[in-house]
Amino acid sequence: MNKHLETDMCKLIKPRTNRATISSKHMDSCIPREVQYVCLYWVCHIQQAEMLIDGDGLVNAFLLQHFLHWLEAVSLIGRTSNSLNILKACNMLELLV
C-alpha cells in the first residue's frame, strides 16, 4: 500500500473533481484492485493477525504517513462511509487524536 498511496494518486489536479466523472479504467490504473481491497480490509487483517495497535508500532507509522492518502483512496473508490467504521472497528480513532 505504501507504494500506491500518495497525494492526488489519480492525478486529478482539481480537489473537487466529481468521482463519477472518473472512468473505472483510469481508477483501476491509479488504484489497482488489490490496493482497493487492502484499503478496505487492512484493519480486519491486522485484527485477525492480533497485531498490537499502539502508538509506536507499524500501524501508527502507517497512519502518520498515509492516513490522508488512505482516506483519499477510500473516497475515490466510493467507500468513504466505510472509513469511519473501519477505524472504529479496532478503536483506532484515538490514535489519530
C-alpha positions in Angstrom: 0.0 0.0 0.0 2.9 2.4 0.7 3.9 2.2 -3.0 0.4 3.3 -4.2 -0.8 5.8 -1.6 0.2 9.3 -2.3 -1.3 12.8 -2.7 -3.5 13.1 -5.8 -2.9 9.4 -6.7 -5.2 9.7 -9.7 -3.6 12.9 -10.9 -7.0 14.7 -10.9 -5.3 18.0 -10.0 -8.6 19.6 -9.0 -9.6 18.6 -5.5 -13.3 18.9 -6.2 -13.4 16.5 -9.1 -16.6 14.5 -9.0 -15.8 10.8 -8.5 -18.5 9.9 -11.0 -16.5 11.6 -13.8 -13.5 9.3 -13.3 -13.6 6.3 -15.6 -13.2 2.9 -13.9 -10.3 2.2 -16.3 -8.4 5.3 -15.0 -9.4 4.4 -11.4 -8.0 0.8 -11.8 -4.8 2.1 -13.3 -4.3 4.6 -10.4 -5.6 2.4 -7.6 -5.2 -1.3 -8.7 -7.9 -3.7 -7.5 -5.6 -5.3 -5.0 -4.8 -1.9 -3.4 -8.6 -1.2 -3.3 -9.1 -4.4 -1.4 -6.3 -3.7 1.0 -7.6 -0.1 1.6 -10.9 -1.6 2.7 -9.8 -4.7 4.6 -6.3 -3.9 6.1 -7.8 -3.3 9.6 -9.6 -6.7 9.5 -6.3 -8.4 8.7 -4.5 -6.6 11.5 -7.2 -7.7 13.9 -7.1 -11.3 12.7 -3.3 -11.3 13.0 -3.7 -10.0 16.5 -1.1 -7.3 15.8 -0.7 -4.7 18.5 -2.2 -1.4 17.6 -0.2 1.0 19.7 1.2 4.5 19.4 4.7 3.3 18.4 4.0 0.4 16.1 3.7 -0.1 12.3 0.1 0.8 12.3 0.7 4.2 13.9 3.6 4.8 11.5 1.4 4.0 8.5 -1.4 6.3 9.8 1.1 9.1 10.4 2.4 8.8 6.8 -0.6 7.8 4.8 -3.8 8.5 6.7 -5.0 11.3 4.4 -3.8 9.3 1.3 -5.8 6.3 2.5 -8.9 8.5 3.0 -8.4 9.8 -0.5 -8.2 6.3 -1.9 -11.3 5.1 0.0 -13.2 8.2 -1.2 -12.1 7.6 -4.8 -13.3 4.0 -4.7 -16.6 5.2 -3.4 -16.4 3.7 0.1 -16.0 6.9 2.3 -18.8 5.8 4.6 -16.7 2.7 5.4 -13.7 4.6 6.6 -15.0 5.6 10.0 -16.4 2.1 10.5 -13.1 0.6 9.6 -11.3 2.8 12.1 -13.9 2.3 14.8 -13.7 -1.5 14.4 -10.4 -1.6 16.0 -10.6 1.5 18.2 -8.1 3.3 16.0 -9.7 6.7 16.2 -8.0 7.5 19.5 -4.6 7.0 17.8 -5.4 9.8 15.3 -6.1 12.4 18.0 
